[in-house]
Amino acid sequence: MAKQHRALLTRQELIRSAAEVFGSAGYAEASIATISSRAGVSNGALHFHFKNKRALGEAVELIAEQILLRLTGRVPLRHPSPLQLLVDTSHLLARGLRDDPVLRAGFGLGSDPTWQSDVKLWEQWQDWVQLMLTVARDQGSLAPQVAVEDAAFAIVAVVAGFDALNRTGAKWDARHAVTRYWRLVLPQLSTEAAREELNPEGTAAEEVWSQKWDMAEACGDAA
């Protein structure tokens, strides 16, 4: 058991180290030597867990996908406040892209021209946003003049902008930035009746974030 636990911890550290190197250098420029050195293991130990750099990239992307799915969950077709759920989830994702190197690297690989994969995290996020807006429209909380596809594109573009800000190394308050965006947008996005119940600061975001995922479980699934 102790040996298995140490192996799992090593795997976790290799995935995190790979994510950090992919994020700073890009996939093509990332080297096995740099990743193993950052993780504090030998190249041989790295190859015990991962056949090559491609396998590391796939593990990073898979775990990032699991985190995104944990944050979004299923689309609840009868959710009492789909727009509030959209606000809350955007807060969580913006914070995750700022604070979690694995999540950030997974999204980054999707826009890296040297990386090819069927996993498209930005598309998954856009699909979820569009579905939530559709639920809001069907429930009557989306303003009638709002085009679902246009609104989804704008929301995804703003979150992508926050992610781009992360990559500059700038220090910023994710919650404050996302709150300011929703304060601006919600009056145009929602009906007047729904607007009175919406909180642009998000609800229970801190509690959800603290329980967002268990990396040991995620790494075990990716093994």
N, C-alpha and C positions, 0 to 999 in steps of 0.2 A: 504493500500500500504506500509506504513512504517513497519507494522508488517511482511508482506511478505518479505520485503527487509532485515529485521533483520534476519529472518529465513534463507534466502538464504545465508547471510554472515556467519551465524553459520554453515550451511552445508558446505560451502567452507572451513571454518577453520577446521572443523572436518576431511574433506577429506585430506587436507594438513597435518594435524597433524598425521593422520593415516599413510600417506605416509612416513613421517619422522620417525615414530616409526617402521614401517615395514622395512624401509631401514636400521635402526641402529640395531634393535633387531631380525629381521626376523619375519615372520608371526606367527609362533607357539608361540614365546616368547612375542609377543606384547599383551598388556592387555588393556581392555576397560578403566580401571582406568587411565593408563598412557596416553592413547590417549585423553580422556576427560580432564585430567589435563593440558596437553599441549595446548589444544584448549581453556582452560579457561572456561569450562562449567562443569555441573554436569553429573554424569552417566545417570541420568534420562533424561537430555536434549539430550544426545547422543542417547539414545534409542528412543526418539521422532522422530529422523531423520533416524536412522538405527536400524533394528531389532536386529542385532548381529554383531560380528566381521567379519563374512563372508560377510555380506552385505556391510560393509565398504571396504573390499578387492575388492569386485566386482565393487564398485563405483570408487575406485582408478584405477583399471585396465581398466574400460570403458573409463574414462577420458584420461588416458595415450594412449589408442587406438585412441581416437579422436584427440589428439595432433599429434600422428604419421601420421594419415591420413591428417591432416591439413598441416604438413610439406612436405609430399610426394605428395599429390594430386593424380589425375588420371595419368595414364601412357600415355603421349601424343605420339601417334604413328608417328606423323609427326613433332616432335619437331626439330628445326633447329640444336640443339647441345645437343644430349642426354647425351654425356659424361660430358659436362659442367654442365648440370642439376644434374647429379649424384654427381659431385664434390660439387656443391653448397649445395645439400641436405645433404650430409654427414657432411659438416661443421655445418649445422643447428642441425642435430641430435646429433653430438658430444657435441655441446654447450648445447643443451637441457638436455642431460644425465648428464652433469656437474652441471647445474644451476637449473634445475626444479625437485624438490623432487617427484612430482606426476609422471612425465614421468619416472624418474629413478626407482621409486618403482614399477611402472607397468611392466617395463622390468625385474626388480628383482624378482617379484612374479613368472614370467615364469620359473625361474631357481630354485625356492624354492621347495624342495622336500615335504614340508608340505602343499603346495598349489596345488589344482587341479582345472583346468579351461580349457575351450575350446579356450580361447583367447591366442594366441601364437605370441607375438609381434616380437620376433626375427625372426620367420618364415615369418611374414608379411613383415618385412624389407628385408629379403633375397629374397623373391618373387619379391618385387619391384626392387631391385638392378638387379636381373637376367633379369627382363623384360626390364629395361633400357639398359642393355648391349645387349640384343637381338635387340632392336631398333637400337642401334649404329651399330651392325653387319649388319643389313638389310640395313642401310643407307650408309654403306661403311666406317664408321669412326673408327671401331674396327679393330685392327691389325689382319690379317688373321690367324696368328698362335695361337691366344688367344681362349681358350676354355671357353665358357660363364659360365658354371657351376663352373669351377675352379676359375675363376676370381671373381664371385659373392661370393663364399665361403671365399676367401681371404679378400675381402672388408668387409664382415660382421664380420669376425674374428678380423680384426683390430679395428673396431668400438667397438666390445665387449671388446677388450683389453683396449680401452680408458675408457669404462664403469667400468671395473675392477679397473683401476687406480683411478677413482673417489671414489670408495668404500674404498680405503686405507686412504682417507683423505688428499692425496697429493695435493698440489697446483700446477696447471699447466695451460699453455696457450693453450686452445683448438684449437684456430684458427692456431696458429703456429705449433702445433703437426700435425693437419690434413694436413696443407699445405706441411709440410716436407714429409708426406707419399705420397701425390699426385705428388710431384716433383720427387720422386723416381719411382713411378709406371706408370705415364702417358706415358713416353717414350716407355715402353713395351706394354702398353695397346692400344694405339691409332696408327692410321696410321700417316705417316709423314705429310701429308697434313692437317689432323685434328689437329695435335699437335700444330701447329703454332697459332691456334685460342683458345687454351685452357688456362685457368688461374687457376693454382693450389690453389691460395688464395681464390677462389670463387668470385662470382660477385653478388653484391647487397644483400649479406647475412645479413648485419646489418639491412637493411630496411625490409626484409622479417621477420627477427626474431622479430623486434619490433611490427609486426602485426600478430604474429603467432597464437594467439588464445585469446579468451575472456573466462575467467574461469567462470564468471557468466552464460554465455550462455551454456558452457559445463556442469556445475552443474545442470542447468535447464533440459538439455537433459537427464542427468543421474537420475533425480528424479523419 
